[in-house]
């Protein structure tokens, strides 16, 4: 999708995204950082971002700090010190948090706020490449479950945020088996066969808008349990699909593809 394909602000709601967010060393990958930056330039500029990251599972459903002055959550271990010195001082988005609370209240749920929870690396790592000036307000929402249907319905409840020019982003990884991660092989090494098989299935299934197959991927996809020994990095896609399915299109356009240390970095945009 190019800038000419994307409606300008005021003519349509923003799309919904699912992106593969990478680890902190993503910042050192010139190709991937350029792809994320180009993607953001082609999007209509949002008033705020609501991020659902694979790295925050918490029930009851919770929203991160909205003050904009809470430190990032460096939820990773064993990396060089410089990755723990990265900052991303985006403003908080209290008005988005209030909208989310209202939308959940309509479904009989209460939104909890964690004023000490900063953005985790599933949020700030890609956003630092997409909006490097940190001038778009951001708030993060926890995943209260990994149940596909519950997360899909959560996404549907969040869909009205698009009418407020909020960019809803699910941040995961299209394949996520850290046993395949081998720094000695290099970022551009050929992926393991299960990773490429799952990626091919995911590309075709999401392009077709087959929501049922995506939600039931453990039974439908090849090498599903190898690609996702645990499902938390696939789960943000359920939220994105739910948000896109209300008055929109659950068929996704692949904006980024390819592999990084054997893991599929495929990322989608939903109209």
N, C-alpha and C positions, 0 to 999 in steps of 0.2 A: 504494500500500500504506500502511495506517495502523498505528498502534500496536496496535490491536486485532487486526490480521492477523498480528502478529509474535509467535512463541512467546517466553515468558519464559525467562531463564537457567535451565538445568537441565532443560528439557523438550525441547530440540532443539539441534542444532548452530547456530552462527551462519551467516547466509547468506554468499554470495560476492558481491562488488561489482565492477562496472566503472564507473568514473566519468570524465567529461571534466573535466580538472583546471584548465584555464584558465592564463593567464599571471599574473605577479604582480599586475597591476591587477584581477584577480578580487576582491581584497579591497575594492575601491571599488564593486562592483556589489551594491547592497542586495538585489536579488531573488535573485541566485545564492547569495550568502552565506547568506541566510535558508533557501533550499532545502536547502543542504548541512547547515545546523544542524538543521533539522527532520528531515531524513533520519536523522542520527545519533541524535537523541532517540527516534526510532521503532525503532531497532535494539536488540537485547539487548546489554548492555554487554560488550565483549570483554575478555579478559585481556591481549591484545596484538594488534598489527596487523602483518601481513606485506604489504609494499607492493612491487608490481612496476610500475615507472614507465617510460614511453616514453623517459625521458632517461638511462637507464643501460643501455647495451649493452656487455657485457664478457664475453669468453670467456677462460678457462674460467669457468663460472658462479661468481659471487662474492656474498658477503654484506657489507653495510655495517658500519660500526663498531657495536659493541654496548655500549660503555661509557656512552653517554648524554651525554658531555661533549665530543663532536667538533662543531665548527661546521658549520652548514648549508653546502650546496654551492649557491652563487648562479650557476647555470648559464644566465645570460642576459646580454644586453648592451644598452646604450643606454637604460636606464630611469632615472628620477630616483633620486637617492641614497637616498631613504627606503626603497626596495624592497630595498636591500642592507643595511639595518639591521634588518630583520625577524628575530626570533629565534623558535625553537620548541624548547624544552628538554625534549622528551619523554624518558623513560628509555629506555635500550637494552633489547633483548630477547635476552640471550644464550641463554636456554633455548630460544627459538624457533629461533635459529641452530643450536643443537645438534640439535634435532629435524629441521630441514631437512637437516643434514649426514647424519643417520642415514637419512632417507628417500632421499636421493640415493645413499648408499653401497649401499643395497639394489638400486639399478639400475646399480651399477658406476661411479658418478660420484663425484668428489671435489669438495667445496665449498671454495672458497678464501675467505679473509677479507681484507678491505681495511680495516684499522683506522683509516685516515685518511679514509675516505669518509663524509661526512655525508649527511643526507637532501637530495635535490635538490628543485627546485620542483614537480616532478610529485607529490612526496610531501607536503611540508610546506604547500604552498599550500592544498590541500583539507583537510588534517588540522587546520590552524589554525582553520578554520571549523567542522569537525565536532566536534573535541575541543579547544576553545580553552584549557582548563586544562593541556594537555600532560601529562596524568596517565595516559595509556595508553601502555605501552611499544611502541616501533616499531622494526622492522628492515626494511631494504630489500634486495631480491634483484635481481641483474642479469639482463638477458635475454641469454643466450649466443648467440642467433641470432634471425633474424626469420622462420625457417621455420615456417609455421603448424602443421604436424603435430608438430614437435618441441616447440613451445611448448605445444600442447594436451596432449601427453604429460607435459611438466613439470608442468602444472597437475594432472593426474591423480595424479602422485606426491605433490603437495603436499596433496591432499585430506584425508589423516588429520589435518592440523593443525586442521581444524574440530572434531575430537573433543577437542582441547585448548583449545577456546574462543578460537581465533585467527581473527581476521577477515582473510581473504585479499582483497586489493584490487588490481585491475588499474587503472592510472591512465594514460589516454591522451586522445584527443579523437575524437569520432565522425566529424567531418570536420576535416581539418587541411591547408588550403592557405593559407599565409600571404600568397599573392598576393591573397587576398580580404580581407585585414585592412586596413581603411581607417578610421583614427581620425576622419577628417573626417566620415564618414557616421554615426558614433555606434553605440553598442553595440546599439541596437534597430532598426537599419536592416534592411530586407528582405534575406534571404540570396540569394546568387546561385542561379540555377536548378539548377546541378549539385549544390550543397550540399543544397538541399531535396529533390531527387530521391534522392540517396544516403541522406539521413536517413529518408525515407519507406520505402525498401527495407530499411534496417537495422532500423527499428522493427518491420516486419512479419516479417522473417526471424528476428530474435532472439526475438520473442514466440512464434513457431512452434517454437522450439527446433531450427531447421534448422542444425545444426552444420556439415554438409558445405558448405552454401552460404556460411556465414560464413568458413570456412577457405579457400574458393575464391572469395573476394569479387572478386578482380581480373577473373575471368571471368564472374561472375554478377551483379554489382551495376551499376546504371547510374552513369555518371560516376565509376567507381571510381578511375581514375588521376588524375582532376581532384580528387576528394575527398581522395586520399592520394597525392601525387606520390612520397612515400616512405612505407613502411608502418609505421614504428615507432610511430605513435600509435594504430593499430588493433591492433597485435600484442598488447598486454596483455590484450585481450579473449580471445585464444586461451587464455591461462593461466587466466583466470577461468572460461571454459567448461569447461576440463579439470577444474578443481577442483570445479565444480558438478556435473559429470556422474557422479561416483562417489557412488552412493547418494543422489543428489539429482536436480535437474531442470535441464536445460540451457535451458529456456524462461525468458526473462528478463522481469521486470516493469519497464517504464519508470517510473522514479521522478522523474527530471528530464528535461525536454525544452525545446525552444525553441532560439534562436540567439543568439550573442554575436559581434558584429562579423562576421556572415556565417558563422560556424562553428557546427556543431551541437554543443550541449552535452548531448545525450541521454546518460543514464546509467541503468544497469540493476542490478537486484537479482535474484539467483538463489537459489532456496530450497535 
